[in-house]
Amino acid sequence: MRFLAAAVLFATLAGTGAAWSDDDPDLIFKKSTVWKFLTPDHKLATYAIDDPLIDGVACHFTVPEKGGVSGWLGVAEEVSDVSLACRQVGPVNIKETFEQGEEMFRQRRSFMFKKMRIVRGCDTKRNVLVYLVYSDKLIEGSPKNSTSTVPIMPWGDQAPQKCADYLDE
């Protein structure tokens, strides 16, 4: 019984589902996929996040969230299945230089060792921002991933910026 109480307390204090970026993603909705009796259901959760470095770009991602006792206690290791879609939602304003594959967002996906990461790059030939979501573990990552692209287009009478001009080389 002490172990259970300690696990609940530690999971609460650790905030195992908290994002590690400056801004937590916005929850859009959750949909149950597996019904659980007396404990939370397994769900798919869809979130939105704005690129903190690039105004006018937003990404939506959907992640599975385990229910049951381990999900309720915050100690479940989530699977690596994540889908990603990024779009231009306003005039693109790149605020500072960035490196190819630079991390835009990360979130813990297990009690201690697994993280989901969204990284960004620039296809200089096509003037397209490229976003990749994947998960990794301390020892071994997962090959499951999803990619989304955002062509930088004019917005109103504003000419589009060139992402190549903002790459750290």
C-alpha positions as semicolon CSV with decimal commas, in nm:
position;residue;x (nm);y (nm);z (nm)
1;M;0,000;0,000;0,000
2;R;0,288;0,236;0,076
3;F;0,435;0,168;-0,268
4;L;0,104;0,261;-0,435
5;A;0,078;0,583;-0,235
6;A;0,441;0,672;-0,312
7;A;0,389;0,602;-0,683
8;V;0,081;0,826;-0,695
9;L;0,261;1,105;-0,509
10;F;0,574;1,080;-0,727
11;A;0,369;1,075;-1,050
12;T;0,176;1,380;-0,937
13;L;0,488;1,575;-0,839
14;A;0,684;1,469;-1,147
15;G;0,414;1,580;-1,389
16;T;0,491;1,292;-1,624
17;G;0,270;1,423;-1,903
18;A;0,405;1,776;-1,896
19;A;0,561;1,926;-2,203
20;W;0,919;2,047;-2,176
21;S;0,877;2,343;-2,405
22;D;0,795;2,695;-2,294
23;D;0,434;2,653;-2,406
24;D;0,222;2,348;-2,341
25;P;0,028;2,231;-2,645
26;D;-0,342;2,315;-2,664
27;L;-0,568;2,011;-2,624
28;I;-0,818;2,008;-2,911
29;F;-1,005;1,688;-2,818
30;K;-0,971;1,331;-2,693
31;K;-1,147;1,023;-2,827
32;S;-1,173;0,694;-2,635
33;T;-1,043;0,389;-2,817
34;V;-1,065;0,120;-2,546
35;W;-1,316;0,127;-2,261
36;K;-1,180;0,045;-1,916
37;F;-1,398;-0,041;-1,617
38;L;-1,331;0,183;-1,311
39;T;-1,014;0,337;-1,457
40;P;-0,952;0,586;-1,739
41;D;-1,005;0,464;-2,097
42;H;-0,728;0,442;-2,357
43;K;-0,760;0,752;-2,575
44;L;-0,629;0,935;-2,877
45;A;-0,554;1,298;-2,793
46;T;-0,515;1,571;-3,053
47;Y;-0,310;1,878;-2,965
48;A;-0,203;2,201;-3,138
49;I;0,122;2,389;-3,090
50;D;0,261;2,700;-3,254
51;D;0,622;2,695;-3,366
52;P;0,791;2,911;-3,100
53;L;1,055;3,036;-3,346
54;I;0,838;3,088;-3,654
55;D;0,521;3,297;-3,636
56;G;0,247;3,184;-3,874
57;V;0,312;2,808;-3,848
58;A;0,108;2,570;-3,632
59;C;0,134;2,193;-3,592
60;H;-0,132;1,947;-3,483
61;F;-0,035;1,606;-3,351
62;T;-0,231;1,309;-3,226
63;V;-0,086;1,076;-2,962
64;P;-0,224;0,766;-2,791
65;E;-0,272;0,797;-2,416
66;K;-0,295;0,483;-2,206
67;G;-0,567;0,447;-1,951
68;G;-0,603;0,171;-1,697
69;V;-0,422;0,174;-1,364
70;S;-0,076;0,253;-1,509
71;G;-0,214;0,543;-1,713
72;W;-0,407;0,672;-1,413
73;L;-0,092;0,660;-1,198
74;G;0,117;0,824;-1,471
75;V;0,366;0,536;-1,502
76;A;0,252;0,388;-1,835
77;E;0,496;0,386;-2,124
78;E;0,312;0,529;-2,421
79;V;0,351;0,375;-2,766
80;S;0,546;0,562;-3,032
81;D;0,258;0,609;-3,277
82;V;0,220;0,983;-3,340
83;S;0,073;1,163;-3,640
84;L;0,171;1,518;-3,736
85;A;0,029;1,790;-3,962
86;C;0,179;2,141;-3,984
87;R;0,036;2,435;-4,179
88;Q;0,090;2,801;-4,250
89;V;-0,182;2,982;-4,053
90;G;-0,069;3,341;-4,107
91;P;0,219;3,542;-4,247
92;V;0,543;3,354;-4,181
93;N;0,792;3,546;-3,968
94;I;1,112;3,359;-3,883
95;K;1,241;3,528;-3,567
96;E;1,599;3,394;-3,555
97;T;1,838;3,149;-3,715
98;F;1,803;2,776;-3,655
99;E;1,988;2,454;-3,734
100;Q;1,862;2,173;-3,956
101;G;1,686;1,921;-3,731
102;E;1,656;2,165;-3,440
103;E;1,407;2,059;-3,173
104;M;1,086;2,262;-3,171
105;F;0,896;2,068;-2,901
106;R;0,939;1,766;-2,676
107;Q;0,719;1,579;-2,435
108;R;0,776;1,289;-2,198
109;R;0,601;0,972;-2,312
110;S;0,695;0,743;-2,023
111;F;0,770;0,757;-1,655
112;M;1,142;0,820;-1,708
113;F;1,310;0,741;-2,037
114;K;1,093;0,798;-2,347
115;K;1,041;1,134;-2,519
116;M;0,845;1,249;-2,822
117;R;1,025;1,518;-3,021
118;I;0,919;1,750;-3,302
119;V;1,215;1,888;-3,498
120;R;1,226;2,140;-3,784
121;G;1,436;2,184;-4,092
122;C;1,438;2,381;-4,416
123;D;1,423;2,250;-4,772
124;T;1,621;2,541;-4,918
125;K;1,561;2,445;-5,282
126;R;1,181;2,460;-5,244
127;N;1,153;2,716;-4,958
128;V;0,963;2,466;-4,745
129;L;0,976;2,413;-4,369
130;V;0,994;2,042;-4,282
131;Y;0,874;1,904;-3,948
132;L;0,947;1,553;-3,819
133;V;0,798;1,385;-3,512
134;Y;0,961;1,077;-3,357
135;S;1,014;0,919;-3,019
136;D;1,333;0,807;-2,851
137;K;1,441;0,624;-2,541
138;L;1,756;0,641;-2,335
139;I;1,874;0,306;-2,476
140;E;1,675;0,251;-2,794
141;G;1,444;0,471;-3,003
142;S;1,161;0,385;-3,236
143;P;1,165;0,404;-3,616
144;K;0,800;0,519;-3,610
145;N;0,778;0,878;-3,730
146;S;0,566;1,126;-3,923
147;T;0,671;1,417;-4,145
148;S;0,482;1,732;-4,242
149;T;0,586;2,017;-4,471
150;V;0,489;2,384;-4,483
151;P;0,560;2,567;-4,809
152;I;0,625;2,931;-4,719
153;M;0,369;3,121;-4,923
154;P;0,286;3,492;-4,961
155;W;0,023;3,613;-4,714
156;G;-0,180;3,908;-4,837
157;D;0,062;4,151;-4,995
158;Q;0,355;4,031;-4,782
159;A;0,632;3,854;-4,977
160;P;0,738;3,520;-4,827
161;Q;1,059;3,492;-4,629
162;K;1,325;3,244;-4,744
163;C;1,396;2,982;-4,479
164;A;1,746;2,939;-4,625
165;D;1,829;3,292;-4,503
166;Y;1,775;3,176;-4,143
167;L;1,976;2,853;-4,135
168;D;2,271;2,827;-3,899
169;E;2,549;2,671;-4,099
